[in-house]
Amino acid sequence: MAIASFIFMLIVILTYFLVPSFFSVGIVSGLIFWVLIAQFFRNPVRTIGKYDNNIVYAPADGKIVVIEPVIEDEFFKEEKIQVSIFMSPLNVHVNRNPIGGIISYLKYHPGEFLVAWHPKSSTENERTTIVFGEGKNAVLVRQIAGAVARRICYYLKVGQSVQQGEDFGFIKFGSRVDLFLPMDASIRVNIGEISVGNKTVIAHLNKE
């Protein structure tokens, strides 16, 4: 963020001194637009501190807005701990594998475009549901489009083996990611905390 802001200011200063004034407004506006686009689509390198499928890393940058037990009724059909991360337009919007393993379920759902923090966005908005792993420690991740985010991208397929921390998708312009974890998972974040993809530990899973 700091590097992008520095580059932007440098461009503005150079434009002011090198470009005639009647071109400046249009050029600076265009530069602002392209800098913001580059900022939004950035994908910083994030290495995993310790590869361990009993550690659930944050799949996205953002703010923890929900931690609560819920009935997950699409795949598990039972009670799970939901942890939700809200991604503002200023966050990195790349999504990363919270654990490694086999993709055991994947389904895209067309839907509405409610604001991402709306309680019903998890079940009514455009979304993609992905299940990582199998058995009691399987982790479900749901990409949810928001009022501005109108496109969800994902690069996975059922049966694919994935490594923890690799990119698995992207949501454009403000959105949310929900995780559904086993009820005996040890949650390591709090509501209001800022998460960093591949760095923040969301939970520890009990060994099967």
PyMOL commands that set and color helices and strands:
alter all, ss='L'
color gray80, all
select helices_A, chain A and resi 2-18+21-40+121-124+135-137
alter helices_A, ss='H'
color red, helices_A
select strands_A, chain A and resi 55-57+62-72+78-87+94-96+101-109+127-132+139-145+152-154+161-162+167-171+175-181+186-187+194-195+201-204
alter strands_A, ss='S'
color yellow, strands_A
deselect
rebuild
show_as cartoon
